Amino acid sequence: MSYTLPPDLERLVREELATGIYASEDEVLMEAMRALRERDEAVAGIQEGLADLESARVRPLNAVDIVLE
């Protein structure tokens, strides 16, 4: 697949290719998209936790029974 990227992104892709970790532009871009998805999921989780905190839908840790096996 062929991509037209702005020069600064093209440089970043080339730098990643130069590390030898990735064999192609496709691999670099797939990894970037995976990382972006993980970041978005983490941000959503943080936002959900903050909303729970603001809505008092949380309990202090010492009020939770934890069973470790």
N, C-alpha and C positions, 0 to 999 in steps of 0.2 A: 504494500500500500504506500502511496506517495502522500506526503504531507507538505503543506506550505506553512511554515512557522515564522513568526517574527524573529529577527536576528538574535535577540537575547535568549529566546527559547531554543532556537537552533543550536546556539553555543552550549547551552546546558545539556541538550541531548547528546551533542558530540563529546562533551566532557564525560558523561556517563558511559558512552560507548568506549571511550579511551581507557576506562578502568578495567575493561575486559570482563566485567560481570555480565554484561548484556551483549547478545550477538547481533541485535538489530534495533533499529528505531522502534519497531513494533513492540519489542520487549520492554524498552525504556518507557514507552507511552502506556503500555498495559500496567506496568508496575506503578507508574505515576497515578493512573486512574484508580488502582487498587488502594493506594495510600490515601488518595483523596476521599474515597468511599469510607475507609476506616476513620479518617479524621472527622468526616461529617457525622458518622454514627457516634463517635465519642462526644462530639459537641452536642448532639441531640440528647444523649444520655445525661450530660452535665446540665443541660437546660431542663430536662425532666426532673432531675434531682433538686435543682434550684426552685422549680415550681412547687414540688412537694414540700420543700422547706418553707417557702413563703405561705403555703396553704395549711401549714401545721399538720401535714400528713406524714410526719416522721416521729420516731420515738428515740429517746436517748439510748445509746448502746447498752448501758447497764440495765435497761428495762427489757432487753431482748435475751431470751434463753438461747444459748448457743451450744450445740452438741457437736463435739469433735470426735471423730472415730478414726 
